[in-house]
Amino acid sequence: MPPADAVRTSLDEVWIQVHPTSQAKCVRCWHLRSDVGGDPRHPQLCMRCVVNVEGPGEERKFA
Ligand SMILES: [Zn+2]
């Protein structure tokens, strides 16, 4: 039996249940990520943004 707040899909026995995330929002990229605040020098940034602000930048696979 699915949870009471689950929504039925068009597929048999497939239900969707949605919850808001509790992860923090990075002030630079606005992504909700668990690694926001991972660098104490930038408590409001995710680690991806820290690499782009402080380091050589992330490796981009597509230009
Ligand atoms: Zn970020």
PDB file of the backbone (N, CA, C, O) and the ligand in Angstrom, with CONECT records:
HET     ZN  A 101       1
ATOM      1  N   MET A   1       0.851  -1.190   0.000  1.00  0.00           N
ATOM      2  CA  MET A   1       0.000   0.000   0.000  1.00  0.00           C
ATOM      3  C   MET A   1       0.893   1.250   0.000  1.00  0.00           C
ATOM      4  O   MET A   1       1.756   1.383   0.868  1.00  0.00           O
ATOM      5  N   PRO A   2       0.702   2.158  -0.953  1.00  0.00           N
ATOM      6  CA  PRO A   2       1.545   3.371  -1.001  1.00  0.00           C
ATOM      7  C   PRO A   2       1.214   4.318   0.153  1.00  0.00           C
ATOM      8  O   PRO A   2       0.131   4.237   0.732  1.00  0.00           O
ATOM      9  N   PRO A   3       2.156   5.226   0.491  1.00  0.00           N
ATOM     10  CA  PRO A   3       1.870   6.236   1.520  1.00  0.00           C
ATOM     11  C   PRO A   3       0.680   7.094   1.106  1.00  0.00           C
ATOM     12  O   PRO A   3       0.396   7.236  -0.083  1.00  0.00           O
ATOM     13  N   ALA A   4      -0.011   7.662   2.079  1.00  0.00           N
ATOM     14  CA  ALA A   4      -1.234   8.416   1.807  1.00  0.00           C
ATOM     15  C   ALA A   4      -0.987   9.625   0.913  1.00  0.00           C
ATOM     16  O   ALA A   4      -1.875  10.012   0.153  1.00  0.00           O
ATOM     17  N   ASP A   5       0.215  10.238   0.987  1.00  0.00           N
ATOM     18  CA  ASP A   5       0.483  11.433   0.183  1.00  0.00           C
ATOM     19  C   ASP A   5       1.204  11.115  -1.130  1.00  0.00           C
ATOM     20  O   ASP A   5       1.674  12.035  -1.800  1.00  0.00           O
ATOM     21  N   ALA A   6       1.302   9.854  -1.509  1.00  0.00           N
ATOM     22  CA  ALA A   6       1.924   9.486  -2.774  1.00  0.00           C
ATOM     23  C   ALA A   6       0.936   9.699  -3.913  1.00  0.00           C
ATOM     24  O   ALA A   6      -0.279   9.629  -3.726  1.00  0.00           O
ATOM     25  N   VAL A   7       1.482   9.960  -5.093  1.00  0.00           N
ATOM     26  CA  VAL A   7       0.669  10.211  -6.277  1.00  0.00           C
ATOM     27  C   VAL A   7       0.857   9.050  -7.236  1.00  0.00           C
ATOM     28  O   VAL A   7       1.980   8.612  -7.489  1.00  0.00           O
ATOM     29  N   ARG A   8      -0.229   8.567  -7.754  1.00  0.00           N
ATOM     30  CA  ARG A   8      -0.177   7.444  -8.686  1.00  0.00           C
ATOM     31  C   ARG A   8       0.362   7.918 -10.036  1.00  0.00           C
ATOM     32  O   ARG A   8       0.077   9.037 -10.462  1.00  0.00           O
ATOM     33  N   THR A   9       1.127   7.079 -10.698  1.00  0.00           N
ATOM     34  CA  THR A   9       1.617   7.385 -12.044  1.00  0.00           C
ATOM     35  C   THR A   9       0.849   6.526 -13.038  1.00  0.00           C
ATOM     36  O   THR A   9      -0.021   5.742 -12.659  1.00  0.00           O
ATOM     37  N   SER A  10       1.179   6.682 -14.304  1.00  0.00           N
ATOM     38  CA  SER A  10       0.506   5.875 -15.325  1.00  0.00           C
ATOM     39  C   SER A  10       1.071   4.460 -15.381  1.00  0.00           C
ATOM     40  O   SER A  10       0.543   3.613 -16.101  1.00  0.00           O
ATOM     41  N   LEU A  11       2.133   4.198 -14.632  1.00  0.00           N
ATOM     42  CA  LEU A  11       2.736   2.864 -14.606  1.00  0.00           C
ATOM     43  C   LEU A  11       2.144   2.060 -13.449  1.00  0.00           C
ATOM     44  O   LEU A  11       1.902   2.596 -12.367  1.00  0.00           O
ATOM     45  N   ASP A  12       1.920   0.806 -13.684  1.00  0.00           N
ATOM     46  CA  ASP A  12       1.395  -0.058 -12.630  1.00  0.00           C
ATOM     47  C   ASP A  12       2.379  -0.128 -11.468  1.00  0.00           C
ATOM     48  O   ASP A  12       3.577  -0.324 -11.673  1.00  0.00           O
ATOM     49  N   GLU A  13       1.880   0.029 -10.276  1.00  0.00           N
ATOM     50  CA  GLU A  13       2.646  -0.125  -9.051  1.00  0.00           C
ATOM     51  C   GLU A  13       3.795   0.863  -8.924  1.00  0.00           C
ATOM     52  O   GLU A  13       4.740   0.601  -8.180  1.00  0.00           O
ATOM     53  N   VAL A  14       3.744   1.997  -9.631  1.00  0.00           N
ATOM     54  CA  VAL A  14       4.743   3.050  -9.482  1.00  0.00           C
ATOM     55  C   VAL A  14       4.043   4.293  -8.948  1.00  0.00           C
ATOM     56  O   VAL A  14       3.123   4.822  -9.571  1.00  0.00           O
ATOM     57  N   TRP A  15       4.502   4.757  -7.766  1.00  0.00           N
ATOM     58  CA  TRP A  15       3.937   5.934  -7.112  1.00  0.00           C
ATOM     59  C   TRP A  15       5.055   6.939  -6.886  1.00  0.00           C
ATOM     60  O   TRP A  15       6.226   6.572  -6.792  1.00  0.00           O
ATOM     61  N   ILE A  16       4.687   8.197  -6.801  1.00  0.00           N
ATOM     62  CA  ILE A  16       5.672   9.249  -6.552  1.00  0.00           C
ATOM     63  C   ILE A  16       5.309   9.956  -5.254  1.00  0.00           C
ATOM     64  O   ILE A  16       4.153  10.301  -5.008  1.00  0.00           O
ATOM     65  N   GLN A  17       6.332  10.158  -4.435  1.00  0.00           N
ATOM     66  CA  GLN A  17       6.167  10.893  -3.186  1.00  0.00           C
ATOM     67  C   GLN A  17       7.245  11.976  -3.160  1.00  0.00           C
ATOM     68  O   GLN A  17       8.427  11.670  -3.323  1.00  0.00           O
ATOM     69  N   VAL A  18       6.860  13.227  -2.958  1.00  0.00           N
ATOM     70  CA  VAL A  18       7.780  14.352  -3.035  1.00  0.00           C
ATOM     71  C   VAL A  18       7.890  15.026  -1.678  1.00  0.00           C
ATOM     72  O   VAL A  18       6.892  15.249  -0.993  1.00  0.00           O
ATOM     73  N   HIS A  19       9.141  15.351  -1.298  1.00  0.00           N
ATOM     74  CA  HIS A  19       9.395  16.062  -0.035  1.00  0.00           C
ATOM     75  C   HIS A  19      10.372  17.195  -0.314  1.00  0.00           C
ATOM     76  O   HIS A  19      11.266  17.033  -1.144  1.00  0.00           O
ATOM     77  N   PRO A  20      10.232  18.328   0.349  1.00  0.00           N
ATOM     78  CA  PRO A  20      11.238  19.387   0.196  1.00  0.00           C
ATOM     79  C   PRO A  20      12.566  18.934   0.787  1.00  0.00           C
ATOM     80  O   PRO A  20      12.603  18.193   1.769  1.00  0.00           O
ATOM     81  N   THR A  21      13.641  19.385   0.184  1.00  0.00           N
ATOM     82  CA  THR A  21      14.966  19.027   0.692  1.00  0.00           C
ATOM     83  C   THR A  21      15.310  19.843   1.930  1.00  0.00           C
ATOM     84  O   THR A  21      14.816  20.957   2.108  1.00  0.00           O
ATOM     85  N   SER A  22      16.140  19.295   2.763  1.00  0.00           N
ATOM     86  CA  SER A  22      16.626  20.022   3.934  1.00  0.00           C
ATOM     87  C   SER A  22      18.039  20.547   3.701  1.00  0.00           C
ATOM     88  O   SER A  22      18.656  21.106   4.607  1.00  0.00           O
ATOM     89  N   GLN A  23      18.547  20.364   2.483  1.00  0.00           N
ATOM     90  CA  GLN A  23      19.909  20.800   2.192  1.00  0.00           C
ATOM     91  C   GLN A  23      19.955  22.315   2.017  1.00  0.00           C
ATOM     92  O   GLN A  23      18.974  22.935   1.608  1.00  0.00           O
ATOM     93  N   ALA A  24      21.097  22.894   2.330  1.00  0.00           N
ATOM     94  CA  ALA A  24      21.273  24.344   2.264  1.00  0.00           C
ATOM     95  C   ALA A  24      21.444  24.799   0.818  1.00  0.00           C
ATOM     96  O   ALA A  24      21.901  24.046  -0.042  1.00  0.00           O
ATOM     97  N   LYS A  25      21.060  26.069   0.574  1.00  0.00           N
ATOM     98  CA  LYS A  25      21.181  26.642  -0.766  1.00  0.00           C
ATOM     99  C   LYS A  25      22.478  27.443  -0.868  1.00  0.00           C
ATOM    100  O   LYS A  25      22.750  28.312  -0.039  1.00  0.00           O
ATOM    101  N   CYS A  26      23.260  27.146  -1.877  1.00  0.00           N
ATOM    102  CA  CYS A  26      24.482  27.894  -2.147  1.00  0.00           C
ATOM    103  C   CYS A  26      24.087  29.286  -2.643  1.00  0.00           C
ATOM    104  O   CYS A  26      23.244  29.408  -3.532  1.00  0.00           O
ATOM    105  N   VAL A  27      24.685  30.332  -2.080  1.00  0.00           N
ATOM    106  CA  VAL A  27      24.307  31.691  -2.465  1.00  0.00           C
ATOM    107  C   VAL A  27      24.847  32.071  -3.841  1.00  0.00           C
ATOM    108  O   VAL A  27      24.386  33.046  -4.435  1.00  0.00           O
ATOM    109  N   ARG A  28      25.811  31.318  -4.352  1.00  0.00           N
ATOM    110  CA  ARG A  28      26.388  31.652  -5.655  1.00  0.00           C
ATOM    111  C   ARG A  28      25.643  30.964  -6.799  1.00  0.00           C
ATOM    112  O   ARG A  28      25.288  31.611  -7.785  1.00  0.00           O
ATOM    113  N   CYS A  29      25.405  29.661  -6.674  1.00  0.00           N
ATOM    114  CA  CYS A  29      24.796  28.921  -7.788  1.00  0.00           C
ATOM    115  C   CYS A  29      23.338  28.542  -7.524  1.00  0.00           C
ATOM    116  O   CYS A  29      22.640  28.080  -8.426  1.00  0.00           O
ATOM    117  N   TRP A  30      22.881  28.738  -6.277  1.00  0.00           N
ATOM    118  CA  TRP A  30      21.510  28.465  -5.872  1.00  0.00           C
ATOM    119  C   TRP A  30      21.164  26.980  -5.892  1.00  0.00           C
ATOM    120  O   TRP A  30      19.991  26.620  -5.786  1.00  0.00           O
ATOM    121  N   HIS A  31      22.166  26.115  -6.026  1.00  0.00           N
ATOM    122  CA  HIS A  31      21.885  24.685  -5.941  1.00  0.00           C
ATOM    123  C   HIS A  31      21.707  24.307  -4.473  1.00  0.00           C
ATOM    124  O   HIS A  31      22.387  24.841  -3.597  1.00  0.00           O
ATOM    125  N   LEU A  32      20.801  23.398  -4.222  1.00  0.00           N
ATOM    126  CA  LEU A  32      20.575  22.878  -2.873  1.00  0.00           C
ATOM    127  C   LEU A  32      21.475  21.661  -2.721  1.00  0.00           C
ATOM    128  O   LEU A  32      21.224  20.614  -3.317  1.00  0.00           O
ATOM    129  N   ARG A  33      22.526  21.807  -1.917  1.00  0.00           N
ATOM    130  CA  ARG A  33      23.554  20.763  -1.853  1.00  0.00           C
ATOM    131  C   ARG A  33      23.966  20.498  -0.424  1.00  0.00           C
ATOM    132  O   ARG A  33      23.904  21.373   0.441  1.00  0.00           O
ATOM    133  N   SER A  34      24.389  19.263  -0.199  1.00  0.00           N
ATOM    134  CA  SER A  34      24.814  18.877   1.146  1.00  0.00           C
ATOM    135  C   SER A  34      26.192  19.422   1.491  1.00  0.00           C
ATOM    136  O   SER A  34      26.567  19.437   2.664  1.00  0.00           O
ATOM    137  N   ASP A  35      26.962  19.875   0.486  1.00  0.00           N
ATOM    138  CA  ASP A  35      28.325  20.331   0.771  1.00  0.00           C
ATOM    139  C   ASP A  35      28.421  21.854   0.939  1.00  0.00           C
ATOM    140  O   ASP A  35      29.527  22.394   0.981  1.00  0.00           O
ATOM    141  N   VAL A  36      27.283  22.553   1.036  1.00  0.00           N
ATOM    142  CA  VAL A  36      27.330  23.992   1.320  1.00  0.00           C
ATOM    143  C   VAL A  36      27.943  24.178   2.703  1.00  0.00           C
ATOM    144  O   VAL A  36      27.527  23.536   3.668  1.00  0.00           O
ATOM    145  N   GLY A  37      28.938  25.065   2.793  1.00  0.00           N
ATOM    146  CA  GLY A  37      29.623  25.302   4.061  1.00  0.00           C
ATOM    147  C   GLY A  37      30.762  24.344   4.311  1.00  0.00           C
ATOM    148  O   GLY A  37      31.337  24.345   5.400  1.00  0.00           O
ATOM    149  N   GLY A  38      31.103  23.528   3.334  1.00  0.00           N
ATOM    150  CA  GLY A  38      32.178  22.558   3.504  1.00  0.00           C
ATOM    151  C   GLY A  38      33.541  23.211   3.684  1.00  0.00           C
ATOM    152  O   GLY A  38      34.442  22.617   4.275  1.00  0.00           O
ATOM    153  N   ASP A  39      33.695  24.416   3.183  1.00  0.00           N
ATOM    154  CA  ASP A  39      34.939  25.163   3.368  1.00  0.00           C
ATOM    155  C   ASP A  39      34.656  26.311   4.331  1.00  0.00           C
ATOM    156  O   ASP A  39      33.862  27.196   4.011  1.00  0.00           O
ATOM    157  N   PRO A  40      35.297  26.314   5.515  1.00  0.00           N
ATOM    158  CA  PRO A  40      35.009  27.351   6.515  1.00  0.00           C
ATOM    159  C   PRO A  40      35.315  28.767   6.033  1.00  0.00           C
ATOM    160  O   PRO A  40      34.799  29.731   6.599  1.00  0.00           O
ATOM    161  N   ARG A  41      36.137  28.908   5.008  1.00  0.00           N
ATOM    162  CA  ARG A  41      36.414  30.248   4.464  1.00  0.00           C
ATOM    163  C   ARG A  41      35.228  30.790   3.672  1.00  0.00           C
ATOM    164  O   ARG A  41      35.096  31.999   3.481  1.00  0.00           O
ATOM    165  N   HIS A  42      34.359  29.873   3.210  1.00  0.00           N
ATOM    166  CA  HIS A  42      33.200  30.268   2.409  1.00  0.00           C
ATOM    167  C   HIS A  42      31.971  29.505   2.925  1.00  0.00           C
ATOM    168  O   HIS A  42      31.502  28.571   2.273  1.00  0.00           O
ATOM    169  N   PRO A  43      31.457  29.896   4.075  1.00  0.00           N
ATOM    170  CA  PRO A  43      30.369  29.122   4.694  1.00  0.00           C
ATOM    171  C   PRO A  43      29.058  29.118   3.919  1.00  0.00           C
ATOM    172  O   PRO A  43      28.182  28.300   4.202  1.00  0.00           O
ATOM    173  N   GLN A  44      28.902  30.017   2.942  1.00  0.00           N
ATOM    174  CA  GLN A  44      27.653  30.070   2.188  1.00  0.00           C
ATOM    175  C   GLN A  44      27.775  29.459   0.797  1.00  0.00           C
ATOM    176  O   GLN A  44      26.819  29.483   0.022  1.00  0.00           O
ATOM    177  N   LEU A  45      28.955  28.907   0.474  1.00  0.00           N
ATOM    178  CA  LEU A  45      29.164  28.340  -0.867  1.00  0.00           C
ATOM    179  C   LEU A  45      29.231  26.829  -0.828  1.00  0.00           C
ATOM    180  O   LEU A  45      29.635  26.236   0.173  1.00  0.00           O
ATOM    181  N   CYS A  46      28.826  26.203  -1.943  1.00  0.00           N
ATOM    182  CA  CYS A  46      29.034  24.766  -2.102  1.00  0.00           C
ATOM    183  C   CYS A  46      30.479  24.544  -2.542  1.00  0.00           C
ATOM    184  O   CYS A  46      31.156  25.489  -2.947  1.00  0.00           O
ATOM    185  N   MET A  47      30.946  23.319  -2.466  1.00  0.00           N
ATOM    186  CA  MET A  47      32.344  23.040  -2.784  1.00  0.00           C
ATOM    187  C   MET A  47      32.629  23.227  -4.277  1.00  0.00           C
ATOM    188  O   MET A  47      33.756  23.554  -4.649  1.00  0.00           O
ATOM    189  N   ARG A  48      31.650  23.028  -5.116  1.00  0.00           N
ATOM    190  CA  ARG A  48      31.846  23.284  -6.544  1.00  0.00           C
ATOM    191  C   ARG A  48      32.160  24.761  -6.778  1.00  0.00           C
ATOM    192  O   ARG A  48      33.040  25.096  -7.571  1.00  0.00           O
ATOM    193  N   CYS A  49      31.439  25.636  -6.086  1.00  0.00           N
ATOM    194  CA  CYS A  49      31.692  27.065  -6.232  1.00  0.00           C
ATOM    195  C   CYS A  49      33.002  27.470  -5.579  1.00  0.00           C
ATOM    196  O   CYS A  49      33.679  28.371  -6.073  1.00  0.00           O
ATOM    197  N   VAL A  50      33.376  26.823  -4.476  1.00  0.00           N
ATOM    198  CA  VAL A  50      34.661  27.125  -3.848  1.00  0.00           C
ATOM    199  C   VAL A  50      35.790  26.850  -4.844  1.00  0.00           C
ATOM    200  O   VAL A  50      36.720  27.648  -4.963  1.00  0.00           O
ATOM    201  N   VAL A  51      35.712  25.737  -5.551  1.00  0.00           N
ATOM    202  CA  VAL A  51      36.742  25.405  -6.542  1.00  0.00           C
ATOM    203  C   VAL A  51      36.773  26.464  -7.639  1.00  0.00           C
ATOM    204  O   VAL A  51      37.848  26.816  -8.124  1.00  0.00           O
ATOM    205  N   ASN A  52      35.625  26.969  -8.030  1.00  0.00           N
ATOM    206  CA  ASN A  52      35.580  27.971  -9.092  1.00  0.00           C
ATOM    207  C   ASN A  52      36.027  29.351  -8.618  1.00  0.00           C
ATOM    208  O   ASN A  52      36.567  30.129  -9.404  1.00  0.00           O
ATOM    209  N   VAL A  53      35.808  29.661  -7.345  1.00  0.00           N
ATOM    210  CA  VAL A  53      36.185  30.968  -6.809  1.00  0.00           C
ATOM    211  C   VAL A  53      37.647  30.988  -6.383  1.00  0.00           C
ATOM    212  O   VAL A  53      38.361  31.951  -6.661  1.00  0.00           O
ATOM    213  N   GLU A  54      38.093  29.938  -5.716  1.00  0.00           N
ATOM    214  CA  GLU A  54      39.427  29.910  -5.120  1.00  0.00           C
ATOM    215  C   GLU A  54      40.447  29.152  -5.977  1.00  0.00           C
ATOM    216  O   GLU A  54      41.621  29.521  -6.014  1.00  0.00           O
ATOM    217  N   GLY A  55      40.019  28.129  -6.642  1.00  0.00           N
ATOM    218  CA  GLY A  55      40.953  27.226  -7.307  1.00  0.00           C
ATOM    219  C   GLY A  55      40.991  27.427  -8.815  1.00  0.00           C
ATOM    220  O   GLY A  55      40.631  28.492  -9.317  1.00  0.00           O
ATOM    221  N   PRO A  56      41.426  26.410  -9.525  1.00  0.00           N
ATOM    222  CA  PRO A  56      41.578  26.508 -10.975  1.00  0.00           C
ATOM    223  C   PRO A  56      40.251  26.427 -11.723  1.00  0.00           C
ATOM    224  O   PRO A  56      40.209  26.623 -12.937  1.00  0.00           O
ATOM    225  N   GLY A  57      39.169  26.140 -11.004  1.00  0.00           N
ATOM    226  CA  GLY A  57      37.870  25.983 -11.664  1.00  0.00           C
ATOM    227  C   GLY A  57      37.598  24.535 -11.938  1.00  0.00           C
ATOM    228  O   GLY A  57      38.520  23.723 -12.026  1.00  0.00           O
ATOM    229  N   GLU A  58      36.318  24.202 -12.074  1.00  0.00           N
ATOM    230  CA  GLU A  58      35.966  22.812 -12.302  1.00  0.00           C
ATOM    231  C   GLU A  58      36.321  22.391 -13.720  1.00  0.00           C
ATOM    232  O   GLU A  58      36.427  23.217 -14.627  1.00  0.00           O
ATOM    233  N   GLU A  59      36.503  21.078 -13.889  1.00  0.00           N
ATOM    234  CA  GLU A  59      36.752  20.547 -15.226  1.00  0.00           C
ATOM    235  C   GLU A  59      35.447  20.524 -15.994  1.00  0.00           C
ATOM    236  O   GLU A  59      34.478  19.899 -15.562  1.00  0.00           O
ATOM    237  N   ARG A  60      35.415  21.178 -17.094  1.00  0.00           N
ATOM    238  CA  ARG A  60      34.190  21.229 -17.907  1.00  0.00           C
ATOM    239  C   ARG A  60      34.306  20.233 -19.055  1.00  0.00           C
ATOM    240  O   ARG A  60      35.278  20.243 -19.809  1.00  0.00           O
ATOM    241  N   LYS A  61      33.300  19.379 -19.172  1.00  0.00           N
ATOM    242  CA  LYS A  61      33.327  18.344 -20.203  1.00  0.00           C
ATOM    243  C   LYS A  61      32.697  18.833 -21.502  1.00  0.00           C
ATOM    244  O   LYS A  61      32.919  18.262 -22.570  1.00  0.00           O
ATOM    245  N   PHE A  62      31.905  19.905 -21.392  1.00  0.00           N
ATOM    246  CA  PHE A  62      31.254  20.449 -22.585  1.00  0.00           C
ATOM    247  C   PHE A  62      31.490  21.958 -22.610  1.00  0.00           C
ATOM    248  O   PHE A  62      31.321  22.639 -21.598  1.00  0.00           O
ATOM    249  N   ALA A  63      31.872  22.460 -23.752  1.00  0.00           N
ATOM    250  CA  ALA A  63      32.131  23.915 -23.856  1.00  0.00           C
ATOM    251  C   ALA A  63      30.880  24.641 -24.286  1.00  0.00           C
ATOM    252  O   ALA A  63      30.894  25.863 -24.430  1.00  0.00           O
TER     253      ALA A  63
HETATM  254 ZN    ZN A 101      27.435  26.691  -5.496  1.00  0.00          ZN2+
END
